[in-house]
Amino acid sequence: MDPLVHVSEPAMTLLGPAIGGLGLNVRAYDKIRRVSRTVVDLDGKDEIGEAHVETAVQYRLLDRRV
């Protein structure tokens, strides 16, 4: 994740299985990381949480189906 943004432990715990379980590659991981950071910025928070990662994964899955 971004070294300038703190990532909560639950968010990191969620990210691993999401990547492995969905069969996503490193490029997809990077996109999820960047989208998570954007969601945090829009939310006005200083830490990436589970909800931010979940949102980013959902957007990635939408992008994958198109």
N, CA, C and O of each residue as an XYZ file, in Angstrom:
264
protein
N       0.835     -1.184      0.000
C       0.000      0.000      0.000
C       0.879      1.246      0.000
O       2.106      1.163      0.069
N       0.240      2.372     -0.078
C       0.921      3.648     -0.114
C       1.628      3.891      1.216
O       0.992      3.823      2.267
N       2.934      4.175      1.193
C       3.649      4.376      2.454
C       3.203      5.620      3.211
O       3.486      5.738      4.403
N       2.519      6.547      2.559
C       2.070      7.765      3.215
C       0.713      7.627      3.884
O       0.295      8.513      4.629
N       0.026      6.529      3.625
C      -1.297      6.301      4.196
C      -1.252      5.040      5.042
O      -0.789      3.991      4.595
N      -1.735      5.156      6.255
C      -1.767      3.993      7.143
C      -2.878      3.046      6.700
O      -3.978      3.476      6.354
N      -2.576      1.767      6.717
C      -3.546      0.744      6.360
C      -3.871     -0.034      7.631
O      -2.971     -0.541      8.300
N      -5.142     -0.126      7.959
C      -5.538     -0.849      9.166
C      -5.244     -2.339      9.009
O      -5.215     -2.863      7.896
N      -5.027     -3.008     10.132
C      -4.773     -4.453     10.103
C      -5.915     -5.220      9.443
O      -5.656     -6.085      8.606
N      -7.188     -4.928      9.795
C      -8.284     -5.649      9.128
C      -8.299     -5.449      7.613
O      -8.664     -6.360      6.871
N      -7.902     -4.260      7.151
C      -7.867     -4.004      5.710
C      -6.791     -4.855      5.039
O      -7.017     -5.408      3.963
N      -5.626     -4.961      5.670
C      -4.556     -5.792      5.121
C      -4.961     -7.262      5.139
O      -4.664     -8.008      4.206
N      -5.636     -7.668      6.199
C      -6.095     -9.048      6.309
C      -7.112     -9.365      5.220
O      -7.126    -10.477      4.692
N      -7.948     -8.415      4.884
C      -8.963     -8.600      3.853
C      -8.351     -8.630      2.456
O      -8.819     -9.365      1.587
N      -7.324     -7.848      2.244
C      -6.754     -7.698      0.912
C      -6.109     -8.984      0.390
O      -6.275     -9.325     -0.781
N      -5.388     -9.691      1.237
C      -4.708    -10.919      0.801
C      -5.659    -11.953      0.218
O      -5.482    -12.367     -0.928
N      -6.668    -12.384      0.981
C      -7.612    -13.374      0.446
C      -8.409    -12.853     -0.755
O      -8.776    -13.625     -1.641
N      -8.671    -11.555     -0.781
C      -9.412    -10.998     -1.915
C      -8.600    -11.159     -3.197
O      -9.141    -11.527     -4.240
N      -7.325    -10.887     -3.118
C      -6.463    -11.014     -4.295
C      -6.307    -12.487     -4.677
O      -6.480    -12.851     -5.841
N      -5.982    -13.326     -3.702
C      -5.772    -14.746     -3.981
C      -7.044    -15.457     -4.408
O      -7.027    -16.254     -5.347
N      -8.143    -15.175     -3.729
C      -9.400    -15.854     -4.019
C     -10.005    -15.484     -5.354
O     -10.732    -16.274     -5.956
N      -9.708    -14.296     -5.812
C     -10.269    -13.839     -7.085
C      -9.319    -14.087     -8.253
O      -9.665    -13.836     -9.408
N      -8.135    -14.574     -7.949
C      -7.172    -14.865     -9.009
C      -6.656    -13.618     -9.697
O      -6.419    -13.627    -10.905
N      -6.480    -12.547     -8.943
C      -5.999    -11.295     -9.512
C      -4.475    -11.262     -9.514
O      -3.835    -11.853     -8.645
N      -3.907    -10.579    -10.479
C      -2.460    -10.501    -10.591
C      -1.921     -9.244     -9.902
O      -2.670     -8.498     -9.273
N      -0.624     -9.027    -10.029
C       0.035     -7.895     -9.368
C      -0.489     -6.565     -9.911
O      -0.640     -5.604     -9.156
N      -0.758     -6.506    -11.177
C      -1.295     -5.283    -11.772
C      -2.658     -4.948    -11.175
O      -2.942     -3.783    -10.898
N      -3.497     -5.953    -10.974
C      -4.810     -5.744    -10.357
C      -4.653     -5.302     -8.908
O      -5.393     -4.438     -8.437
N      -3.690     -5.891     -8.199
C      -3.409     -5.487     -6.819
C      -3.049     -4.006     -6.770
O      -3.520     -3.271     -5.902
N      -2.217     -3.580     -7.702
C      -1.803     -2.178     -7.737
C      -2.999     -1.262     -7.996
O      -3.107     -0.197     -7.387
N      -3.887     -1.668     -8.887
C      -5.089     -0.869     -9.159
C      -5.979     -0.787     -7.920
O      -6.510      0.276     -7.597
N      -6.137     -1.908     -7.234
C      -6.948     -1.918     -6.011
C      -6.324     -1.006     -4.959
O      -7.032     -0.282     -4.259
N      -5.009     -1.042     -4.852
C      -4.299     -0.180     -3.906
C      -4.541      1.302     -4.213
O      -4.819      2.100     -3.318
N      -4.429      1.648     -5.493
C      -4.634      3.050     -5.875
C      -6.078      3.497     -5.691
O      -6.332      4.614     -5.242
N      -7.021      2.631     -6.035
C      -8.431      2.978     -5.868
C      -8.773      3.093     -4.382
O      -9.549      3.966     -3.992
N      -8.198      2.217     -3.550
C      -8.408      2.309     -2.100
C      -7.953      3.671     -1.586
O      -8.630      4.298     -0.772
N      -6.811      4.114     -2.066
C      -6.284      5.419     -1.658
C      -7.235      6.542     -2.093
O      -7.469      7.482     -1.333
N      -7.776      6.451     -3.294
C      -8.719      7.448     -3.783
C      -9.994      7.451     -2.953
O     -10.517      8.515     -2.621
N     -10.499      6.267     -2.615
C     -11.714      6.163     -1.798
C     -11.476      6.790     -0.431
O     -12.354      7.473      0.096
N     -10.302      6.568      0.146
C      -9.950      7.173      1.441
C      -9.938      8.694      1.317
O     -10.468      9.393      2.181
N      -9.343      9.203      0.257
C      -9.309     10.650      0.045
C     -10.717     11.223     -0.069
O     -11.013     12.261      0.523
N     -11.576     10.563     -0.819
C     -12.954     11.037     -0.982
C     -13.733     10.959      0.330
O     -14.633     11.762      0.576
N     -13.380      9.991      1.162
C     -14.038      9.804      2.450
C     -13.510     10.765      3.509
O     -14.102     10.904      4.579
N     -12.393     11.429      3.210
C     -11.811     12.382      4.149
C     -11.136     11.730      5.343
O     -11.026     12.347      6.403
N     -10.687     10.502      5.191
C     -10.039      9.763      6.276
C      -8.527      9.751      6.078
O      -8.018     10.110      5.016
N      -7.825      9.331      7.122
C      -6.368      9.242      7.069
C      -5.865      7.806      7.030
O      -4.660      7.569      6.954
N      -6.791      6.846      7.081
C      -6.405      5.445      7.153
C      -7.272      4.617      6.218
O      -8.483      4.821      6.131
N      -6.640      3.685      5.523
C      -7.386      2.769      4.665
C      -7.994      1.691      5.553
O      -7.286      0.986      6.271
N      -9.308      1.575      5.492
C     -10.021      0.584      6.289
C     -10.618     -0.507      5.419
O     -10.477     -0.506      4.196
N     -11.284     -1.431      6.079
C     -11.901     -2.554      5.360
C     -12.889     -2.078      4.302
O     -12.902     -2.590      3.183
N     -13.706     -1.108      4.657
C     -14.727     -0.619      3.720
C     -14.085     -0.030      2.469
O     -14.627     -0.166      1.373
N     -12.944      0.617      2.623
C     -12.263      1.216      1.474
C     -11.726      0.132      0.543
O     -11.830      0.245     -0.678
N     -11.154     -0.916      1.129
C     -10.642     -2.025      0.319
C     -11.798     -2.757     -0.354
O     -11.708     -3.111     -1.529
N     -12.875     -2.983      0.379
C     -14.040     -3.659     -0.207
C     -14.584     -2.888     -1.396
O     -14.926     -3.477     -2.422
N     -14.664     -1.580     -1.260
C     -15.151     -0.738     -2.355
C     -14.223     -0.842     -3.562
O     -14.683     -0.974     -4.697
N     -12.927     -0.783     -3.316
C     -11.960     -0.863     -4.410
C     -12.031     -2.214     -5.116
O     -11.937     -2.277     -6.342
N     -12.196     -3.293     -4.356
C     -12.307     -4.626     -4.956
C     -13.580     -4.713     -5.792
O     -13.568     -5.287     -6.881
N     -14.661     -4.157     -5.299
C     -15.906     -4.172     -6.066
C     -15.751     -3.415     -7.381
O     -16.217     -3.877     -8.422
N     -15.098     -2.257     -7.338
C     -14.862     -1.507     -8.571
C     -13.976     -2.309     -9.524
O     -14.193     -2.297    -10.736
N     -12.993     -2.996     -8.983
C     -12.107     -3.805     -9.825
C     -12.879     -4.938    -10.489
O     -12.658     -5.243    -11.660
N     -13.780     -5.558     -9.745
C     -14.580     -6.639    -10.324
C     -15.515     -6.115    -11.400
O     -15.747     -6.793    -12.401
N     -16.046     -4.933    -11.211
C     -16.879     -4.325    -12.253
C     -16.056     -4.072    -13.506
O     -16.515     -4.318    -14.621
N     -14.830     -3.576    -13.313
C     -13.938     -3.290    -14.431
C     -13.564     -4.582    -15.159
O     -13.398     -4.587    -16.379
N     -13.434     -5.652    -14.423
C     -13.045     -6.942    -14.987
C     -14.133     -7.524    -15.889
O     -13.833     -8.191    -16.879
N     -15.392     -7.272    -15.545
C     -16.514     -7.840    -16.299
C     -16.814     -7.086    -17.583
O     -17.462     -7.620    -18.483
N     -16.351     -5.866    -17.670
C     -16.678     -5.043    -18.831
C     -15.843     -5.398    -20.012
O     -15.992     -4.797    -21.077
